[in-house]
Structure formats: C-alpha cells, structure tokens
C-alpha cells in the first residue's frame, strides 16, 4: 500500500473519553496516539479554552457540528424546522465563528426531525424537507465565504426516530436539490450498517460525494471487532480510494476509553 493511501485517523471527543469532562479529553486523545480530534458540539467551552488545548497537545480539530438545539434530547433540532430558520442561521454563524478561529476545515449539519421523539410536536415532512434544502443552501454559501466545507449525514431511524434523512436515496435527493459544490456527505459507517446497507459497497458508490468519514461497529456502536462489521474490508475500501480526508472513530467504548484502541494495532497496515 502506498503511503498516500494511508488512512488519516481521528477520534471523536464527544463519545470517547467521556470518563472526564470535555476540556480534559484533548490530553487523552494525544495520550492515545491521535493528532486529530473532532467534537460534536464544542460550545460548552470557549474558543480560547479549546485553542489552548489544541496548541498544548498539538492537535488538529477537524470537524464540529452546527448547534442543533434540543435534537439530542428528543426534540426537533433546527435545520428542518419551519419556524426556526433565523435560529438556525444564528447557529451556523456560531459554528463558523468557532471553525474560523480554531482552523476547523469542516462543519456538519444535522437535519433534525419532523416529529419529536415523544410525538407531541410534528410538522409535515415535505414542508420540513424544503426548509432543510434552503437551510443547507444557506450554510453551504455562508461557510464557503469563510473557507469552510459543509457536510450533512443520514442517521438511522432506530437510534433517532423521525430523523429527516434516514437513507441513501434521501442523501442523493439532498445533494441533487441543494446542488452546491460546498456540500458533501458525512459518511458514518455505523449508520450505514444500521439501515441495512453494505458499508464497503456504499463507500465505493458514494466516495465522490463524501467529505468526512466516521466509524463504529454495528449494532452495538462500540469499537471495531466488537460487532458484525468487516473493518478490514471497510478500511481497505477507504485506503484504495482517492479519499484524502479524515476518518474518525466515533463509538461508545466497550470498557475504558484508553483501553478500547486495540483495533489500531489489528488494522495498523491501513494507518
């Protein structure tokens, strides 16, 4: 394997190293041998606090999410909600501010739900879809002016019921309807597996549209070799492609976080 095909690994600080507060996870990432990190929602920390950690441990922050309001608590989120466009645009501006100062090259937009997890609030799917398309157009354009790339992802409906983008057909629709060269797919191997798709085949098919890759085993969402996925096949599909971006571990560790990285040795030929 040529050196140019080595996978650029990163680690997610929102799901891994949760034994300690977020501010302390940068040090653990470096201790575990990573030089690249991603954070889902870094906004509990100030820009200065994050910058100090990145500089101290010589880390690159490769991705953050646009704020998504109450999405992770079962709410609708922001990006597809008809009456929250102004709030969404403010969230995008906050994400871009963090990304600009911290040299983060990419931000991720979570589409949100058309119905809350408990069902007490809902909107028409088609109306939400149109709002999402317009919001993604805004984000792609606004972020591009600041030199920042935009990605979006599908999330399986088992883990997040009523999420607006749940399958690859919908991913294709988003890309076709937004039609902006600053919008790409965040490909999460775990979510692809959970919707019943072959991960390696999907990587091959969608690679031209992929801006960022994340992984966890399925169905448990733990580290590689704890579930059903063939990571030798998955990592080989990435290594043999033209993909030059980061590939980030985004799993819930089975056991202690620092002890969960045995897979790095097992698959070291790819890294």
C-alpha positions in Angstrom: 0.0 0.0 0.0 1.5 3.4 -1.0 1.9 5.9 1.8 -0.5 8.2 0.0 -3.2 5.7 0.7 -2.7 5.6 4.4 -5.9 6.5 6.4 -5.8 9.7 8.3 -7.3 8.7 11.7 -9.0 11.0 14.1 -11.0 10.5 17.3 -14.4 11.9 18.5 -14.1 13.6 21.9 -17.9 13.7 22.4 -18.4 9.9 22.5 -14.9 8.7 23.6 -13.1 9.6 26.8 -16.3 10.5 28.5 -14.8 9.4 31.8 -13.6 13.0 32.1 -15.0 16.5 31.2 -14.6 17.6 27.6 -11.8 20.0 28.5 -9.7 17.0 29.7 -10.3 14.8 26.7 -7.8 16.5 24.4 -4.9 15.3 26.6 -6.3 11.7 26.5 -6.6 11.9 22.7 -2.9 12.7 22.5 -2.0 10.1 25.1 -3.8 7.5 22.9 -1.7 8.5 19.9 -4.1 10.7 17.9 -3.1 14.1 16.4 -6.6 14.8 15.0 -9.9 15.2 17.0 -13.5 16.0 16.3 -16.1 17.4 18.7 -19.9 17.2 18.1 -20.9 20.3 20.0 -17.9 22.2 21.5 -19.9 25.2 22.6 -19.8 24.4 26.3 -16.2 25.5 26.0 -14.9 28.9 24.9 -12.9 29.3 21.7 -9.9 30.3 23.8 -10.2 27.3 26.1 -10.3 24.9 23.1 -7.4 26.7 21.4 -5.3 26.3 24.4 -5.9 22.6 24.5 -5.2 22.2 20.7 -2.0 24.1 21.0 -0.8 22.4 24.2 -1.3 18.9 22.8 -0.5 19.8 19.1 -3.9 18.6 17.9 -6.0 19.4 14.8 -9.7 19.9 15.3 -11.1 18.6 12.0 -14.9 18.8 12.5 -17.6 20.3 14.6 -21.4 20.2 14.3 -23.6 23.2 13.8 -25.7 23.7 17.1 -28.8 21.5 16.9 -30.8 22.9 19.9 -32.8 20.1 21.5 -32.2 17.3 19.0 -30.2 15.0 21.2 -32.8 15.4 23.9 -35.6 14.1 21.6 -36.6 17.5 20.1 -36.9 18.6 16.6 -33.5 20.2 16.3 -33.1 23.2 14.0 -32.2 22.6 10.4 -35.5 21.3 9.1 -37.9 23.1 11.4 -40.2 25.6 9.6 -40.3 28.3 12.3 -36.7 28.2 13.3 -34.8 29.5 10.2 -33.5 32.5 12.0 -32.3 30.5 14.9 -30.6 28.0 12.5 -28.8 30.8 10.7 -27.5 32.1 14.0 -26.3 28.6 14.8 -24.5 28.4 11.5 -22.8 31.7 12.3 -21.7 30.5 15.7 -20.3 27.3 14.2 -18.4 29.2 11.5 -17.0 31.6 14.2 -15.6 28.6 16.1 -14.3 27.0 12.9 -12.7 30.1 11.6 -10.7 30.9 14.8 -9.8 27.3 15.5 -8.9 26.4 11.9 -11.6 23.8 11.7 -12.0 22.9 8.0 -15.5 21.4 8.1 -18.8 21.8 9.9 -21.6 19.2 9.9 -25.4 20.0 9.8 -27.8 17.6 11.5 -31.1 17.6 9.6 -33.3 17.2 12.6 -36.7 15.6 12.9 -40.1 16.4 11.6 -41.6 15.0 14.8 -40.4 14.9 18.4 -39.4 11.6 19.8 -42.5 11.6 22.0 -44.8 12.8 19.2 -46.2 15.8 20.9 -45.0 18.1 18.2 -44.8 17.4 14.5 -44.6 19.1 11.0 -45.4 18.0 7.5 -42.5 16.0 6.1 -42.5 17.8 2.8 -42.5 21.2 4.4 -39.6 20.2 6.6 -37.7 18.9 3.6 -38.0 22.2 1.8 -36.8 24.1 4.9 -33.8 21.7 5.1 -32.8 22.3 1.5 -33.0 26.0 1.9 -31.0 25.9 5.1 -28.3 23.7 3.6 -28.0 26.1 0.6 -27.6 29.0 3.1 -25.0 27.1 5.1 -23.0 26.0 2.1 -22.9 29.5 0.7 -22.2 31.2 4.0 -19.4 28.8 5.1 -17.8 28.9 1.7 -17.2 32.6 2.1 -15.2 31.7 5.2 -13.3 28.9 3.5 -15.1 26.1 5.4 -16.6 23.0 4.0 -20.1 21.7 4.9 -21.3 18.1 5.3 -24.6 16.5 6.3 -25.3 13.0 7.4 -28.0 10.4 7.5 -28.9 8.9 10.9 -30.7 5.7 11.2 -34.3 5.8 12.4 -33.7 3.1 15.1 -31.4 5.4 17.1 -33.2 8.6 16.2 -36.8 8.1 15.2 -38.3 10.7 12.7 -34.9 11.9 11.6 -35.5 13.6 8.3 -32.6 12.0 6.4 -32.5 8.3 7.1 -31.4 6.5 3.9 -29.1 6.9 0.9 -31.9 7.7 -1.5 -32.7 10.8 0.6 -28.9 11.6 0.7 -29.0 11.6 -3.1 -32.1 13.9 -3.1 -30.4 16.4 -0.8 -27.3 16.6 -3.0 -29.3 17.0 -6.2 -31.7 19.6 -4.7 -29.0 21.7 -3.0 -26.6 21.4 -5.9 -23.7 23.3 -4.2 -20.1 22.4 -4.6 -19.5 23.2 -0.9 -21.9 20.5 0.4 -20.8 16.9 0.8 -21.8 13.8 2.7 -20.6 12.8 6.1 -20.4 9.0 5.8 -20.9 7.3 9.2 -20.2 3.6 8.7 -22.3 2.7 11.8 -25.5 4.4 10.5 -25.0 2.9 7.0 -24.8 -0.5 8.6 -27.9 0.1 10.8 -30.1 0.9 7.8 -29.1 -2.5 6.2 -26.6 -1.3 3.6 -23.2 -2.9 2.9 -20.7 -0.4 4.2 -17.8 -1.1 1.8 -20.1 -1.1 -1.3 -21.7 2.2 -0.2 -18.2 3.7 0.3 -17.3 2.7 -3.2 -20.5 4.1 -4.6 -20.7 7.4 -2.8 -17.0 8.2 -2.4 -17.1 11.1 -4.9 -19.6 12.8 -2.6 -18.0 12.0 0.8 -16.4 14.9 2.7 -15.9 13.1 6.0 -16.0 9.5 7.4 -16.8 8.2 10.9 -17.0 4.7 12.1 -18.2 2.4 14.9 -19.1 -1.3 14.9 -22.7 -2.4 14.5 -25.2 -3.0 16.0 -23.7 -2.0 19.4 -21.8 1.2 18.3 -18.7 0.0 20.2 -15.2 -0.1 18.8 -14.2 -2.3 15.8 -14.2 -6.0 16.4 -17.0 -5.9 18.9 -19.8 -6.3 16.4 -20.6 -7.5 12.9 -18.7 -5.2 10.6 -15.7 -6.3 8.5 -13.4 -3.4 9.2 -10.5 -4.9 7.1 -12.9 -4.6 4.1 -14.1 -1.1 5.2 -10.6 0.3 5.8 -9.4 -1.2 2.5 -12.2 0.4 0.6 -11.1 3.8 2.0 -7.4 3.2 1.6 -7.8 2.2 -2.1 -9.9 5.2 -2.9 -8.9 8.8 -3.7 -10.3 10.0 -0.3 -7.9 12.3 1.4 -10.0 13.4 4.4 -10.1 12.3 8.0 -11.6 9.0 9.2 -12.7 9.4 12.8 -13.5 6.8 15.5 -17.0 7.8 16.8 -18.0 4.9 19.1 -19.1 4.3 22.6 -16.2 2.4 24.1 -16.8 -1.1 25.5 -14.8 -0.7 28.7 -12.5 2.1 29.5 -11.8 4.5 26.6 -8.0 4.3 26.7 -8.2 0.5 26.6 -10.5 0.5 23.6 -8.0 1.1 20.9 -6.7 -2.5 20.3 -8.2 -2.2 16.8 -5.4 0.3 15.9 -2.8 -2.4 16.2 -5.0 -5.0 14.5 -5.5 -2.8 11.4 -2.2 -0.9 11.5 -1.4 -1.7 7.9 -4.1 0.8 6.9 -2.8 3.6 9.2 
